[in-house]
Amino acid sequence: MLKLKNLKMKTKKHADKSAAKSALESYAFSLRSTLTDEKVAGKIDKADKAKLEQLVKSTIDWVNENENADKDEYESKKSELEAQAGPIISKLYQGEGGGAGGPGGPGGFDPSQFGGMGGGGGGGGEESSSSGASKKGPKIEEVD
């Protein structure tokens, strides 16, 4: 019985590690895909694009060099990547939904559908919270 319990723990630990590794790789490859998307390629600042390309490359290299890393290391690396890439991606999407173009951001993402997020600057949805209901956000009937 003890061997079986030990085997189950090892299997779960391995599954958790694999899931964390997969999540990191998936996020990195998703960023790479975004950078090569024709809709995005001409709209992202060259310096930001170069920074993201370097982040993606270094992350993928790190994963390949650290095959035996544990779950916490993979999760930490993903958090670091998100922290560095997030502001660039947010800026890209805000630029798409804001003053210059309206709906139709990269990948079909329409930031204007989320009450006040696309355009001016963070926290736009807060102003309607005092009235109890947002006038800009999607209605339940509109959500797929």
C-alpha positions in Angstrom: 0.0 0.0 0.0 2.8 2.4 0.9 4.4 1.9 -2.5 1.1 2.6 -4.3 0.6 5.8 -2.3 4.2 6.9 -3.0 3.7 6.2 -6.7 0.5 8.2 -6.8 2.3 11.2 -5.1 5.2 10.9 -7.7 2.7 10.7 -10.5 0.8 13.8 -9.3 4.0 15.7 -8.8 5.1 14.8 -12.3 1.8 15.8 -13.7 1.9 19.2 -11.9 5.4 19.8 -13.2 4.4 18.9 -16.7 1.4 21.2 -16.6 3.5 24.1 -15.3 6.1 23.5 -18.0 3.4 23.3 -20.7 1.7 26.5 -19.4 5.1 28.4 -19.7 5.8 27.0 -23.2 2.3 27.7 -24.3 2.4 31.3 -23.2 5.8 31.8 -24.8 4.7 30.3 -28.1 1.5 32.4 -27.9 3.5 35.5 -27.6 5.7 34.4 -30.6 2.5 33.8 -32.6 1.1 37.2 -31.7 4.4 38.8 -32.9 4.2 37.1 -36.3 0.5 37.8 -36.8 0.0 40.1 -39.8 -2.5 42.2 -37.9 0.0 42.9 -35.2 3.3 43.1 -37.0 2.8 46.6 -38.3 1.2 48.0 -35.2 3.7 47.1 -32.5 6.6 49.4 -31.7 9.9 48.0 -33.0 11.6 48.3 -29.7 8.7 46.5 -28.0 8.7 43.8 -30.6 12.4 43.3 -30.2 12.1 43.1 -26.5 9.3 40.5 -26.7 11.2 38.4 -29.3 14.2 38.4 -26.9 12.0 37.4 -23.9 10.4 34.6 -25.9 13.7 33.3 -27.1 15.3 33.4 -23.7 12.3 31.7 -22.1 12.3 28.9 -24.7 16.0 28.5 -24.3 15.6 28.4 -20.5 13.0 25.6 -20.8 15.2 23.6 -23.1 18.2 24.0 -20.8 16.2 23.3 -17.6 14.2 20.1 -18.4 14.5 19.0 -14.8 13.3 22.2 -13.2 10.5 21.8 -10.7 6.9 23.1 -10.9 7.7 26.2 -8.8 10.6 27.2 -11.1 8.3 26.9 -14.2 5.6 28.9 -12.6 8.1 31.5 -11.4 9.5 31.8 -14.9 6.0 32.2 -16.4 5.2 34.9 -13.9 8.4 36.8 -14.8 7.5 36.5 -18.5 4.0 37.7 -17.9 5.2 40.6 -15.8 7.6 41.7 -18.6 5.4 41.0 -21.6 2.1 42.0 -20.1 2.5 45.8 -20.2 3.7 45.6 -23.9 0.7 43.5 -24.9 -1.7 45.7 -22.9 -0.3 48.8 -24.6 -0.8 47.1 -28.0 -4.4 46.2 -27.3 -5.2 49.6 -25.7 -3.9 51.3 -28.8 -6.1 49.1 -31.0 -9.3 49.8 -29.1 -8.7 53.4 -28.3 -8.4 56.6 -30.3 -7.0 55.3 -33.6 -9.2 52.5 -34.7 -12.0 51.3 -32.5 -12.9 47.6 -32.6 -11.0 44.9 -34.3 -7.8 44.5 -32.4 -5.2 41.8 -33.0 -6.7 38.3 -33.2 -10.2 39.7 -33.4 -10.0 41.0 -29.8 -12.2 44.0 -29.3 -11.1 45.8 -26.1 -14.0 48.3 -26.4 -16.5 45.6 -25.4 -15.1 45.6 -21.9 -16.4 48.8 -20.5 -13.7 51.4 -20.5 -10.7 49.2 -20.9 -9.7 50.0 -24.4 -8.5 53.5 -25.0 -8.0 56.1 -22.4 -6.2 54.4 -19.5 -6.8 51.8 -16.9 -9.7 51.8 -14.5 -12.3 53.2 -17.0 -15.0 50.7 -15.8 -14.9 52.0 -12.2 -16.9 55.1 -13.0 -20.2 53.2 -13.6 -19.9 51.1 -10.5 -21.6 53.8 -8.4 -24.8 53.6 -10.5 -24.8 49.8 -10.1 -24.6 48.8 -13.8 -22.2 49.5 -16.6 -23.6 51.1 -19.7 -20.7 50.1 -21.9 -20.1 46.4 -21.0 -21.7 43.5 -22.8 -25.1 42.3 -21.8 -25.6 38.7 -20.8 -27.5 38.1 -24.0 -24.5 39.3 -26.0 -22.0 36.9 -24.5 -21.4 33.6 -26.4 
